[in-house]
Amino acid sequence: MNWIILIIAGLCEVGFTYCLGRAKAVEGLEWWAWIGGFVVISILSMVLLAKATETLPIGTAYPVWTGIGAVGTVLVGIFIFHEPATFWRLFFITTLIASIVGLKMVS
């Protein structure tokens, strides 16, 4: 169950970076709404990470959480914000995914 909580926490990390990406493109009340979403989702992500580490080793949970956030954020950048999908970006994201899977397998 705590692995599911950790995955949701990582997806929340993707959510708060998405909010930041949207906030930089707007002004006024819409900016405040996206920043509010950033704050709420950031807190939720941290709370879920803390919950997951009650039974999972912090040395595994934290890298998995940040890895999910990093991979998800790069994918959001590519597919939603139209950032470049260069060979080296995809190569290093692939190695990050392999590392996350490896940590899960040894935990």
Buried (B, 14 or more C-beta within 10 A) or exposed (E): EBBEBBBBBBBBBBBBBBBBBBBEEEEEEEBEBBBEBBEBBBEBBBEBBEBBBEEBEEEBBBBBBBBBBBBBBBBBBBEEEEBEEEEEBEEEBEEBBEEBEEBEEEE
